[in-house]
Amino acid sequence: MDFFTVLLSSLLGILSPTGVIVDRIAESQIRKQLVAAERLQVRIDNAPSYQIIQGRADRVRLAGRGLFPIQEFRIDTLEVETDPIALQLRSRKLEKPLQAGVRMVLTQKDIDRALRSPFVTARIRNLGIQLLRRQARQVERYDFLNPKLTLLPQNRVRFQVELQEQGDPAKLKIVAEAEPQIVSGRSLQLNNLKISANDQPSPEPVTRAIEALIRDRTDLRQLEASNITARILNLKLEPERLEVASFVQIRNPQKREAR
């Protein structure tokens, strides 16, 4: 979500008091936020020159293929469409919240590539430590090897990873399968979650505790403290393809009251 916040915020750079910013320069502004882009197009719709100079645009649309927000993470398809934008040029503040619809597609190959990267592996390790806070020191002794997320038929996913204690050749294979569901547009619920370690089923209380922790950790209401509202409108899972449609709103920071 940090990437989308930066991306939407950079759209404000399209509006400038120094002159008319055309679509090509707007595209360049977005490319600066990316490591690479196979294809990218930005279009400002229904906005005469004088409106852009005044800090206004009726709509901005972005369409990209093969976008890399970081070196190891590829987004197959990204589409962004904003509502009208109104910016106070002198203060660089929004006259009203910036709202946008976002559609993103990841392929199985994109997911495999990301999971092989040190950046994502470190994130998985940190998540494991957060989920097992009481055993955090024990978890830190383990390396997380060969993580893999597989998109399955019937809206199911399988995640597997191997744990290896440092200095010990033995490995513990963790496999989890579930039916992901978005609850109230804001958190991820793993229905029918099944977890096993070396083919031994996880105890039911442990499985339910992990399910609850995942739901809490993915609650998008946590972003509201940063003046961001985000909602997942649709999550579509197919073999070889994951598609997410969402709504994002960015507001000006609230002024702190003087004490």
KOLZATI-890629 format. One line per field, with one value per residue (C-alpha): residue number from 0; x, y, z; residue in three letters. Coordinates in pm, 1 decimal. Layout:
nr: [NUM_...]
px: [X_...]
py: [Y_...]
pz: [Z_...]
rest: [Ala_...]
! end
This chain:
nr: [0_1_2_3_4_5_6_7_8_9_10_11_12_13_14_15_16_17_18_19_20_21_22_23_24_25_26_27_28_29_30_31_32_33_34_35_36_37_38_39_40_41_42_43_44_45_46_47_48_49_50_51_52_53_54_55_56_57_58_59_60_61_62_63_64_65_66_67_68_69_70_71_72_73_74_75_76_77_78_79_80_81_82_83_84_85_86_87_88_89_90_91_92_93_94_95_96_97_98_99_100_101_102_103_104_105_106_107_108_109_110_111_112_113_114_115_116_117_118_119_120_121_122_123_124_125_126_127_128_129_130_131_132_133_134_135_136_137_138_139_140_141_142_143_144_145_146_147_148_149_150_151_152_153_154_155_156_157_158_159_160_161_162_163_164_165_166_167_168_169_170_171_172_173_174_175_176_177_178_179_180_181_182_183_184_185_186_187_188_189_190_191_192_193_194_195_196_197_198_199_200_201_202_203_204_205_206_207_208_209_210_211_212_213_214_215_216_217_218_219_220_221_222_223_224_225_226_227_228_229_230_231_232_233_234_235_236_237_238_239_240_241_242_243_244_245_246_247_248_249_250_251_252_253_254_255_256_257_258]
px: [0.0_296.7_371.7_17.6_26.5_349.7_210.9_-110.8_76.0_307.0_4.1_-12.0_317.0_134.2_-34.1_207.0_181.4_481.3_308.0_108.5_214.6_132.2_64.1_420.6_568.1_306.3_422.4_781.9_673.3_526.0_827.2_1045.7_861.9_943.3_1256.1_1137.8_825.4_767.3_476.1_325.0_72.2_-69.9_-357.3_-519.1_-881.1_-1110.4_-873.6_-811.9_-474.0_-601.1_-745.8_-413.1_-230.4_-484.0_-412.4_-716.0_-774.3_-1103.7_-949.3_-610.3_-580.1_-277.3_-232.6_81.3_217.2_521.1_580.3_858.3_807.0_1115.8_1372.9_1231.1_857.5_673.4_311.8_167.9_-114.2_-190.7_-477.1_-549.1_-829.9_-879.9_-1179.5_-1139.8_-830.0_-817.1_-486.8_-407.4_-90.4_53.9_23.9_40.7_-256.8_-563.7_-885.3_-1065.6_-943.6_-770.8_-974.2_-883.6_-987.4_-701.7_-695.9_-391.6_-308.3_-27.3_58.3_190.0_531.0_524.8_450.2_725.0_976.7_882.7_908.7_1263.5_1376.1_1559.2_1323.2_1009.9_1183.0_1274.6_911.8_792.1_1045.5_929.0_567.0_654.7_816.9_509.9_274.3_478.7_571.3_612.0_861.5_1023.1_1374.7_1335.7_1200.0_1498.5_1725.9_1556.2_1609.7_1299.8_1378.6_1201.4_876.8_610.6_254.4_43.1_-289.8_-527.2_-869.9_-1188.1_-1052.4_-788.3_-422.1_-137.8_161.7_463.1_799.9_1085.8_1230.3_1588.5_1754.8_2092.4_2362.5_2115.2_2067.9_1713.9_1425.1_1066.5_820.6_522.0_221.3_-93.9_-403.4_-702.7_-982.1_-902.1_-1197.2_-1210.8_-1430.0_-1610.3_-1361.2_-1085.5_-930.9_-822.6_-995.0_-856.3_-1155.0_-1103.8_-742.1_-539.6_-179.9_63.8_426.2_605.6_262.3_137.6_-177.3_-146.6_-355.9_-690.0_-627.3_-298.8_-464.8_-747.7_-503.0_-299.1_-618.6_-721.5_-376.1_-369.9_-712.7_-600.3_-263.9_-425.9_-698.0_-676.0_-826.4_-473.0_-395.9_-649.7_-401.2_-193.7_-492.5_-547.1_-867.3_-840.1_-1095.5_-1067.6_-1365.7_-1292.1_-1039.6_-1036.2_-818.2_-759.1_-483.2_-189.3_-357.8_-457.1_-663.8_-744.4_-972.8_-955.4_-1047.9_-794.7_-849.9_-569.9_-649.5_-448.9_-283.7_-499.3_-375.0_-276.9_-464.8_-255.7_-234.2]
py: [0.0_233.9_214.6_318.3_609.2_737.7_682.5_874.6_1152.1_1190.2_1262.9_1598.9_1686.0_1685.9_2011.8_2303.0_2683.6_2716.1_2609.6_2342.9_1986.3_1750.6_1378.8_1288.9_1486.9_1343.1_995.2_1093.8_1203.5_858.7_672.9_841.6_640.8_308.9_99.0_2.3_-4.9_-218.6_-2.3_306.2_564.6_860.1_1068.0_1384.4_1394.9_1694.4_1944.9_2264.1_2432.6_2702.3_2440.0_2258.9_2585.7_2656.5_2320.0_2134.7_1827.0_1657.4_1310.3_1142.6_789.9_564.4_231.3_22.3_-322.4_-482.9_-221.9_-269.1_-60.1_-241.8_-448.5_-792.3_-715.4_-699.8_-589.3_-737.6_-482.3_-160.6_78.0_392.9_643.0_946.8_1162.7_1535.3_1681.6_2029.5_2149.9_2475.2_2569.0_2803.0_2557.3_2237.7_2108.3_1935.2_2136.0_1804.0_1445.3_1275.3_967.7_694.4_350.4_102.2_-230.3_-455.3_-795.5_-1028.5_-1348.5_-1666.0_-1587.3_-1240.8_-1396.3_-1658.2_-1388.4_-1175.6_-1466.6_-1538.2_-1187.1_-1110.7_-817.0_-1035.3_-1316.9_-1066.8_-949.5_-1310.0_-1364.6_-1049.4_-1158.5_-1494.1_-1316.8_-1096.0_-1393.5_-1584.4_-1301.2_-1523.5_-1739.1_-1449.2_-1529.0_-1890.0_-1785.9_-1555.5_-1861.4_-2001.9_-1927.8_-1910.3_-2105.3_-2161.3_-1970.5_-2040.4_-1914.8_-2113.5_-1996.0_-2292.6_-2359.4_-2277.8_-1955.5_-2127.6_-2055.9_-2263.0_-2116.9_-2323.8_-2248.5_-2444.5_-2353.0_-2447.0_-2376.1_-2216.9_-2483.8_-2772.3_-2951.6_-3063.5_-2869.4_-2818.3_-2786.6_-2563.4_-2579.9_-2368.8_-2374.7_-2142.7_-1965.4_-1591.6_-1358.0_-980.0_-882.8_-546.1_-433.7_-385.8_-707.9_-1050.4_-1355.4_-1703.7_-1936.9_-2311.5_-2253.9_-2574.9_-2573.2_-2861.6_-2902.5_-3198.6_-3336.1_-3313.2_-3099.0_-2787.7_-2788.1_-2617.3_-2340.6_-2249.2_-2239.1_-2017.4_-1785.2_-1740.3_-1681.0_-1404.1_-1244.8_-1234.5_-1068.9_-805.9_-737.3_-682.6_-445.9_-140.2_81.5_106.5_342.1_599.2_738.1_839.8_1016.5_732.7_536.7_218.3_-48.7_-370.0_-380.9_-716.7_-999.2_-1248.6_-1559.4_-1788.5_-2038.6_-1832.3_-1496.7_-1271.5_-955.9_-687.6_-385.8_-120.9_233.8_473.9_817.5_1049.9_1346.6_1644.3_1590.0_1711.9_2014.4_1942.5_2143.4_2379.4_2285.4]
pz: [0.0_54.3_-318.7_-415.0_-170.4_-325.4_-674.2_-608.5_-430.5_-729.6_-946.1_-770.4_-937.6_-1269.4_-1167.1_-1173.3_-1167.9_-1399.8_-1717.4_-1894.3_-1815.2_-2099.9_-2079.5_-2174.0_-1884.3_-1651.1_-1755.6_-1676.8_-1329.8_-1261.3_-1404.8_-1144.3_-877.9_-1047.6_-1092.0_-1442.4_-1658.9_-1967.6_-2075.8_-1914.9_-2029.9_-1838.4_-1969.7_-1837.2_-1950.6_-2002.2_-1846.5_-2050.3_-2009.3_-1778.2_-1539.0_-1511.4_-1444.9_-1169.7_-1007.0_-1137.1_-1348.4_-1427.5_-1430.6_-1452.1_-1589.3_-1566.4_-1744.4_-1704.7_-1785.7_-1631.5_-1360.5_-1104.9_-786.6_-650.4_-835.5_-753.8_-763.6_-1096.5_-1138.9_-1457.0_-1495.7_-1310.8_-1387.2_-1186.7_-1245.0_-1025.6_-948.6_-1021.2_-853.9_-699.1_-554.8_-373.7_-559.4_-300.0_-9.4_-223.1_-26.6_-160.6_-165.5_-129.5_-78.1_-369.6_-465.1_-709.5_-823.8_-861.8_-1047.0_-1018.0_-1167.8_-1062.0_-1246.6_-1087.5_-1240.9_-1080.9_-742.1_-782.8_-874.1_-572.6_-329.9_-445.5_-354.1_-26.6_31.6_39.0_228.8_500.7_514.6_556.8_834.6_1013.0_979.0_1134.5_1428.1_1470.3_1457.4_1715.0_1945.3_2250.9_2061.9_1872.8_1993.7_1882.9_1541.0_1487.3_1496.6_1185.7_818.1_595.5_277.6_-54.3_12.3_-250.3_-297.9_-543.8_-685.5_-689.2_-842.6_-649.4_-501.9_-291.6_-229.2_-91.5_87.7_181.0_333.0_487.1_825.9_904.5_1236.5_1185.3_1209.3_1177.7_840.8_928.6_773.7_883.9_595.3_668.5_433.8_464.4_242.6_264.5_79.6_108.7_151.1_194.4_491.1_474.4_211.3_466.0_600.9_478.9_620.7_554.4_540.4_590.9_687.6_714.5_837.1_861.4_969.4_810.2_717.7_1078.1_1117.1_1329.2_1649.6_1598.6_1858.2_1687.4_1344.8_1470.0_1645.8_1326.7_1128.4_1371.3_1366.8_985.3_983.4_1234.8_1067.3_726.1_852.3_625.6_894.4_1032.5_742.9_860.2_1112.5_808.6_645.8_401.0_347.8_143.6_62.0_-138.0_-373.8_-534.3_-497.1_-782.3_-764.2_-1057.8_-1138.7_-1270.0_-1198.2_-905.3_-956.7_-700.4_-741.1_-470.5_-373.3_-218.4_-69.1_46.9_270.2_390.9_731.1_1015.5_1203.1_1560.8_1816.1_2023.6_2387.2]
rest: [Met_Asp_Phe_Phe_Thr_Val_Leu_Leu_Ser_Ser_Leu_Leu_Gly_Ile_Leu_Ser_Pro_Thr_Gly_Val_Ile_Val_Asp_Arg_Ile_Ala_Glu_Ser_Gln_Ile_Arg_Lys_Gln_Leu_Val_Ala_Ala_Glu_Arg_Leu_Gln_Val_Arg_Ile_Asp_Asn_Ala_Pro_Ser_Tyr_Gln_Ile_Ile_Gln_Gly_Arg_Ala_Asp_Arg_Val_Arg_Leu_Ala_Gly_Arg_Gly_Leu_Phe_Pro_Ile_Gln_Glu_Phe_Arg_Ile_Asp_Thr_Leu_Glu_Val_Glu_Thr_Asp_Pro_Ile_Ala_Leu_Gln_Leu_Arg_Ser_Arg_Lys_Leu_Glu_Lys_Pro_Leu_Gln_Ala_Gly_Val_Arg_Met_Val_Leu_Thr_Gln_Lys_Asp_Ile_Asp_Arg_Ala_Leu_Arg_Ser_Pro_Phe_Val_Thr_Ala_Arg_Ile_Arg_Asn_Leu_Gly_Ile_Gln_Leu_Leu_Arg_Arg_Gln_Ala_Arg_Gln_Val_Glu_Arg_Tyr_Asp_Phe_Leu_Asn_Pro_Lys_Leu_Thr_Leu_Leu_Pro_Gln_Asn_Arg_Val_Arg_Phe_Gln_Val_Glu_Leu_Gln_Glu_Gln_Gly_Asp_Pro_Ala_Lys_Leu_Lys_Ile_Val_Ala_Glu_Ala_Glu_Pro_Gln_Ile_Val_Ser_Gly_Arg_Ser_Leu_Gln_Leu_Asn_Asn_Leu_Lys_Ile_Ser_Ala_Asn_Asp_Gln_Pro_Ser_Pro_Glu_Pro_Val_Thr_Arg_Ala_Ile_Glu_Ala_Leu_Ile_Arg_Asp_Arg_Thr_Asp_Leu_Arg_Gln_Leu_Glu_Ala_Ser_Asn_Ile_Thr_Ala_Arg_Ile_Leu_Asn_Leu_Lys_Leu_Glu_Pro_Glu_Arg_Leu_Glu_Val_Ala_Ser_Phe_Val_Gln_Ile_Arg_Asn_Pro_Gln_Lys_Arg_Glu_Ala_Arg]
! end
